[in-house]
């Protein structure tokens, strides 16, 4: 009985949310301006100005490549640090950090989109670093 109630709640919730998301997506496609979008646009422009980004100028291929490369390097370093030092992170459950070469291999698989894994996720990672 509980499973039937859960499925009904899931279906009703999904159908209920489709109305709101559908209206929002249709307004975005038709370029309707809403109050929330104006507020968020001001925050976004302020954030870009703090970072020194010109919102009008488009990037050429070299700037785009550099931005993508820099983002990948930052993510690579962050995930390697999380996996290597997971024994110091919250949600302790007795798992040691990965060796640097295994953490690097794991992260390069994430960046490259491959599925080369030399570990069992739930046995190797803590709850914090597994997500």
C-alpha positions in Angstrom: 0.0 0.0 0.0 2.8 2.4 0.8 4.4 1.8 -2.6 1.1 2.7 -4.3 0.9 5.9 -2.3 4.6 6.7 -3.1 4.0 6.2 -6.8 0.9 8.3 -6.8 2.7 11.1 -5.0 5.6 10.9 -7.4 3.4 11.0 -10.5 1.2 13.8 -9.2 4.2 15.8 -8.1 5.9 15.4 -11.4 2.8 16.4 -13.4 2.2 19.4 -11.0 5.8 20.6 -11.5 5.6 20.3 -15.3 3.0 23.0 -15.4 5.3 25.5 -13.7 8.4 24.5 -15.5 6.6 24.4 -18.8 5.4 28.0 -18.3 8.8 29.1 -17.3 10.5 27.4 -20.3 8.0 28.8 -22.7 8.5 32.3 -21.4 12.3 31.8 -21.7 11.9 30.6 -25.3 9.6 33.6 -26.2 12.0 36.0 -24.5 9.3 37.3 -22.1 10.8 39.4 -19.4 9.8 38.6 -15.8 10.6 40.4 -12.6 12.7 37.5 -11.3 14.7 37.4 -14.5 15.4 41.2 -14.3 16.6 40.8 -10.7 18.8 37.8 -11.5 20.2 39.6 -14.6 21.3 42.5 -12.4 23.0 40.1 -10.0 24.6 38.2 -12.9 25.9 41.4 -14.5 27.3 42.6 -11.2 29.1 39.2 -10.7 30.5 39.4 -14.2 31.8 43.0 -13.6 33.5 41.9 -10.4 35.3 39.1 -12.4 36.1 41.6 -15.2 34.1 39.8 -17.9 32.6 41.8 -20.7 29.1 40.4 -21.4 28.8 42.0 -24.8 32.0 40.7 -26.3 32.1 37.1 -27.5 35.1 34.8 -26.9 37.2 33.6 -29.8 38.4 30.0 -29.9 41.6 30.7 -28.0 39.8 32.4 -25.1 37.1 29.7 -25.0 39.8 27.0 -25.0 41.7 28.7 -22.2 38.5 29.1 -20.1 37.6 25.4 -20.6 41.2 24.3 -19.8 41.4 26.5 -16.7 38.0 25.1 -15.5 39.2 21.6 -16.0 42.4 22.2 -14.1 40.5 23.7 -11.2 38.1 20.8 -11.1 41.0 18.3 -11.4 42.8 19.8 -8.4 39.7 20.1 -6.3 38.6 16.5 -6.9 42.1 15.1 -6.4 42.3 16.9 -3.1 39.0 15.6 -2.0 39.8 12.0 -2.9 43.3 12.1 -1.5 42.4 13.7 1.8 39.0 12.1 2.3 40.0 10.7 5.6 40.0 14.3 7.0 36.6 15.2 5.5 33.2 15.0 7.3 30.9 12.0 7.4 33.6 9.7 8.7 33.2 6.0 8.1 36.8 4.8 8.4 37.9 5.0 4.8 41.5 6.1 4.0 42.3 8.6 1.3 43.3 7.4 -2.2 46.9 7.3 -3.4 47.7 10.3 -5.6 48.1 8.2 -8.8 44.7 6.5 -8.3 43.0 9.9 -7.5 44.6 11.4 -10.6 43.5 8.4 -12.8 40.0 8.6 -11.4 39.7 12.4 -12.0 41.1 12.1 -15.6 38.4 9.5 -16.3 35.8 12.0 -15.1 37.2 14.8 -17.2 37.7 12.6 -20.3 34.3 11.0 -19.9 35.7 7.5 -19.8 34.6 4.8 -17.4 38.0 3.4 -16.4 37.8 2.7 -12.6 40.2 0.7 -10.4 38.1 0.7 -7.3 34.7 -0.2 -5.9 33.0 3.1 -5.2 31.1 2.2 -2.0 34.0 0.3 -0.5 36.7 2.9 -1.4 34.9 6.3 -1.0 33.3 7.9 2.0 29.8 9.3 1.8 31.2 12.8 1.4 33.6 12.1 -1.5 31.4 9.5 -3.2 28.8 12.1 -4.1 
